[in-house]
């Protein structure tokens, strides 16, 4: 086959890589090819891989990444010298060139390792190409006659670039471990959709538009629901679990913007991805779609491949969100388990959460901050799962060693919740810092003043107040007045935020 990477002189600038080549040359002011093999160099390979990943995400086109390593090359280079080693690399590069298409990318990745990007290539074709290359190398004369090959398919292996490359490298390592002169394909990530039939709601007042979208999605294992107006759409969403909504904008009575606002405004449905499908292709319409909470939008008439890619991406997001929500529910259950260990703090987390939210609202914090404070209040003491029951329920003051153990609960809670960092966000800071004080006398870090996140400051005041007004093993509950007096004393010595305590006084 004709090869695109035969060298600068042989390269046709009429192919699809011309723009990439131009960009690379302008950016680096140097050649895009490896001087020894005539293949693309490592930098150009990285640029090409970024492009293919973007194309795949937008249009749903799969591609294959393969790493080829020359077996026993280091020892050959040592025994016969670098000149003969370079000759071997040039010969293998020639074999690679001969067996790939013009649109494919072949690069010298590093040393004796080559990297190939086979565009819009199914797994069977990629394996056949690699097998031809392997067999041709076996026909070479000389000491080296074998190569090992690792293959990864995008997006099946991973949609993350770094992980995707690592998967291909792991496949190459497997080929080496299995005895060299082999082709190994990485194990694909389990498809999130395997055990779940996604349910898609198409909303449009034109039946022909619904039929078109349904036809585009026919080959996939989707359950399609239909509605020809906004009211029916909201009714379906209210009684059925929907994984995503394809929503027309221009509809009578209730337009798509309003439907979207209602979906995103409800606690029960706000996580459902909504893609606006509209004939409007102006900035104002796009801004309105974003303001109404839409996750994406597609212009009519939709491109089939683009639509399929967007739908699949949004469904994965929905299922992942469901998984994270389930994990958060596990954390809430764990928080309840902690309260069950400490008979004196039952209901404490719920009360602290509600009081902290009231404070946050009074302070005019954003909806995002309020939601994080709400969750933080519920799970702020989850780390007490690692504190012995004897310490939690001790009917008296804690010894110094016991108190040091008690002080570990913010750190334990932080570590428990850390795997959910992307989902919990600033909630992690609330868990970790809710015992810090403005003067630096708190724990576990000893932060001061403005270094303490506002959510942690709010929760600290709510937490202390509830602790003072609740029965504890070493004392009876205090009156509200006495508790507020102690909080004011903490303000006077520079430990708590004055404004937050004043807001608490007004609420109480």
N, C-alpha and C positions, 0 to 999 in steps of 0.2 A: 504493500500500500504506500501511497505517497505520504511523506511525513512532513509535518509543519515545522518541526524543530531541527532540520538538517543543518542549520547554521544560518547566519545573517544573509549570506548571498543567495541561499536557496529558498528563503522564506517568502511566500507570497503575501503581500500586504492587502490582499483582497479577501482574506478569510476573517473569521469572527474574532480573532485574537489581536487584530491590528490596533484597536483602541488601547488594549492592555499594554501592548508593546510600546506604544507612543507614551502612555502614562509613565511606564517604568523608565524609559529613556530620559524623559523630561525630569523625573524626580531624582534619579540616581546619577545622571550624566555618564552612564557607562553601559556596556553591552548587557544584553539580557540572556546571553548564552554562555555555557561553560566552554572555555577555550580548548579543553582536552577532548571532550566527547561530542561537542556540537549540540548537546541537548540544552534545554533551558537551565538557568542556574537556580539556586535555592530561593533567592529573593523573588524571582519571577514566579516560581512555583507557589509561594505563599500568596501572592497577589491573585494568581489564577484560582487557587482554592477558595479564597474569599468570594470571588465572583461566582463560582459554581454553587457555593452554599446560598448566596443571595438569590440566584436564579431558581434553585430548587425550592426555596421557601416561597418564592412568589408564584411559580408555575407548577410546582409539584413534580418536576422532572427529576428522577433519580440519577445518581452517578456513582462511580466506583473509584476508590482510592486504593492503589497497590504499591507496596514497597518491595523492591527486589534487592536482595543482598547476595554478593558473590561469596560462595562458600570457601572457607579456608584462605581468604585473600591475604590476610596479614602475614601468615606463614609463607605464602608464595612470594609476596613482596620482599620478605626478609631473605629468603633463600635464593631468589633469582634476580633481585634488584628492582628498583622502581621503574626502570625503562620497560621491562617486560610486563610489569604490573600495569603500567599505563596502556600498553598494547592490548592487554586483556580487557580493560575497561572500555577502550574504543571499539573492540570487536563486539562486546555485549551491547554497547550503545547502538551499534549498527543493527543488531538483531532486533532490538526494541523498536527502532525507527521503522523497520521493515514491516512490523506486525501491527502497528496502530494506525488509526485513521487520521486524516488531516485535522479534524476538530479536536483530537485528543491532545493532552499535554504530557510530555516526557521530560523529566528534569533529573539532573544529578543532585540528589538531596544532600549527601555528605559522603566523602571518601569513596567507598565501594558500594554505596547504597543509592539506588535509583528510585524515583517516585513517579507514578503514572496516575493521571486523572483521565478516566474514560467517561466522557460526557454522555448523558442520556443513555446509560448503559445498564441493562438488566443483568442480574447476577450470573445467569447461564452464559451470556455472551462474554462477560468479563473473565469467567473461569476458562472459557475456550481460548481467549486471547493469551492469557497467562500460560496456559498449557502449551500453546504453540511456541511461545518464547522459551519456555523451559526445555522443550524438546530440541529447539534449534541450538541452544547453548550446549546441550549434550553432544552435538555433532562437531563442536569445535575440536581442533587438534591442540595438544599440549597438556599441561598438568592439571589445569582447572577446567572442569567440564560440567559443573553443577551450580545452580543458584537456588536460593530459598525465597519464597514469595508469600507475603501476607496481604490479605484482601479485606477491605471493609466497604460496605454499601451505605450510601447516604440517602435518606435519613434513618434507615433501619438500625444502623449501629449506634448512632447518637446524633442529635441535632446540634450539639455543642461542638465547635471546631476543635478545641484542644482535646476533648474526650474522643472525638472521632479519629483524630490522628493517633492518639494513644491506642485505640482499638486496633487500628491497622498495624501498629508496631507490635502489639501483643500477638496478633496473628502471625506476624513474621517470626517472632520468638518461638511460637508454637511449632512452626515449620522447622526451625533449627533444632529444637528439642526432640522432635519426632524422628530426626535422623538426617536432616538436610535433603536437598534436591526434592523438595515438596512444596505444595501449595496449600496454605491454610487460610480459611475464612473465619473472621471473628464471629463470635456468637452475637446475635442481634438482641437489642433490648426488647423485653416483652412489650408488645403493643398494648397500650392502655385500653384499646377498644376491643381486645380479644374476647373478654368475658362480659361485654356490655353492648347492647344494641342502642346506639345513640338515637335520641328522639329530637327531630328538627321540626320547628313550627315555621311554616311559610305563610306570611300575611300579605295579601294583595287583593285589591278589589277587582282586578282584571283576571279572569280565569285562565286566559292564555299565558299570562306571565307566571302563574303558579305552575301550569303544565310544563313550561320551559325549564324552570328551576328544578322541578321534580325529575324531568328527563335527564338533566345534567348530573343529578345525584343518584340515578337509577342503579348504576353498577356497584354502588357501595351498600353496605349492610345497614342502611338507615331506616328508621321508622319515620315516615313523613306525616305530619299533622298539618291541616290547612284551615285558614280563616280568611274571610273576605272583608272583615272590618275590625277596627280596634277593640270594640267591646267584646266580640267573640274571642279575639286573641287573648285578652286579659282573663276572660272566663276560663279558657283552656289552661292557661298558665297557672291559674289559681287552684285548679283541681288535678293537674297532671304534672309529673316531673318532666321538664323540658331541658334539653342539653344546650340548645341554642335557638335563636330566632333570626330568620331572614325577613326583614321588615320593610315594606314599601313606605314611602314618605307621603305621597299625594293620595289620600283616601278621604272619602266624605265623612262628615260628623266629627271624627277624631283622627287627626293626622298621625303619621308615624312618630313625629317628634314627641307628641303628648303620650303616646303608647310607651315609648322608650322611657320617658321621664317617670311614668308610673311603675314600670318594671324595676327601674334602678332605684326608685324611692322606697320600695318595700324591702324590709329586712329579709323576707322569705324568698324574694326573687332577684335581688340585686346582683347575685353572682352569675346569673344567666347571661352568656355573651349575646349581644345584639349587634347584628350587621345590617346597616341601612342599605337598601337596594333602591336607587333613585335615578331618575332621568335628569335630575338637577346636578349640574356640574360646575357650580360656581362657589366662590369662597364663602358667601353668606350661608349657603346650605350646609357646607362642611362645618362651619363654626356652630351652627344650630345643632347639628348632629352631635358634635363633641359636647356642647353644653347640655344636651339632653341625656348624656351618659353613654352614647353609642360606643361600642368597642372598635368598630371598623365600618367602612361603607364601600359599596361597589356601585359603579355607574352602569346604568342600563344602556344597551343590552350587555349583559355580563359576558366576559370571556369564560368559556367552560373550564379550562385548566386552572385559571386564576380562582374561580369560584370554588372548585373542588379543593384547592390548596388552602384557601381561607377557611372553609368549613371544617376541614380536618384539623387545622391549627386551633381554631376556636373550641372545638370539642375536646381536644387534649387539655386545653386550659381549664375548661369546665370540670373535667374529671379530676385533674390535679387539684383544683380548688376544693372539690368535694373531699378528696383525700386529706387535704390540710385541715379542713373543717372537722373531719372525723378525728384527726389527731388532736386538735384543740379540745374536742369533747373529752378525749382521753385525759388531757391535762386537767380539765374541770373535775372529772371524776377523781383524779389523783388528789386534787385539792380537797375534795370532800373526804377522801380517805385520811388525809392529814388531820382534818378537823375531828374525825372519829378517834384518832389517837389522843387528842387533847380535849378532854371532856369539858374544859372551861372555855373553849373558843368556838363552840358550835354556833354557826350563823355569823361568825366574825367576818369572814371574807365577803359575804354578801352585803353585810351592813357597811363595811369599809368601802366596797365598790360603789354602792348607792350614794354614800355620803361624798365620796371623792368626785363622782360624776356631778352631783349638785354643786360642789365647789367649782368644778371646771366650767360648768354652764354659767355660774355667777361671775366667773372671771372672763367670760367671753372667749374661751378657747375654741379652736376649730373643731369641726365634727370629727375629723381624723384623730385629733388629740383626745377628745372626749371618749371615743370608742376604745382607744388604746388604754386610757385610764380605767375604763370600765372593766376590760379584760385583765389589766394588771391588778386591779383590786381583788378580783376573784382568785387569781393564781399567785399573788405576791408571796405567799408563805408556803408554796409547794415544796420548797427545799427542806421544810421541817420533817419531811418523810425520812430524812437522814439523821434526825435528832432522836436519841432514845426516849421512849415514853416516860421513863423515870425522871428525866430532866424536865420534860414538858409539863408533867403533873406534880412536880415536887412542891410540897406544902410549906414553902419557906424560901428565903433568899438563896440564890444559886451561889455555890462556891466559885472561885475564880476560874478553875479548870472547867467547871460545868458551863459557866457563862461563855468561855472561849468556844466551847462546842456549839452552844446556842448561836453564837455569832457567825457560824459557818453556813447557816441556812440560806442567806441570800446567794452565796456562791454556788451552793448545791442546786438551788432553784434555777439559777442562770444556766448551769451546765445541763440540767434536765431539759430545759426549753430551747437550748441553742440550736438543735437540729431544725427547729421551726423558725429560724431567724428571718427568712424571707417573708413568712406569713405574719409573724408577731411584730417585727419592726421594733419600734421604741418601747414596746411592752417589756422587752428584755432589760432595758435600762431601768424601768420602774422596778422590776424584780430585784435587780442587782443593787440599786442605790437607795431603796426606800428607807434605809436606816442611816443614811448620811445626814450630817448636820452642817449648817452654814459656817460654823467656826472650825470645821475640820475634825471635830471630836467623834464623828460617827464611824460606822464600819459598813462594808469590809475594806474600803479603799482609803477613806479619810478625805474625801473631796471637800472643797470649800466653795461657798458663795455661788456664783454664776456657773461654775463647772457642774453643779448638780442639775440634771434635767428637770424642767418644770413639772413634768408628770410625777417624778419621784418626790418632789417637794409637796405637791398636793396630796399624794397618797400618804406621805409621812404624817401630815397633820391629821388626816382622817383616821389613820391607823392608831396613832397615840390616843386620840380622843375616845375611840371605841374601846381601846384597852383599858383606859382609866374608868370608863363608865360600865365596865363588865366585871362580873365576879372572876377572880383569879384564885389559884390554890393558896396564895400567900396573903390575900386580902379580899375584902368585900368591895363591890362596885362603889365608886364615888358618885356624888351628885353631879349634875351637869355644870352647876356653877363652880364647884371645886375643880372639875376637870378643865374648864375654860380658864380658871385662874392659874393653874399649873402651866397651861399652854402659853399664857401671856408672860409668865415668868421665863419660859424658854425663849420667848421672843426678846425679852429684856437683856438676856445674857448672850444674845447673838446666835442662837441655835436654830430657830425656826423663822420662816418668812412672816413678817408682821401682817402684810396685806391678806395673806391666806387665812391667818388666824382671825382677822377681823371679819372676813367673809363668813367663816365658820360661825362666829358669834352671831352674825345676822341671821344665818340659816337656822341655828339652834333656837 
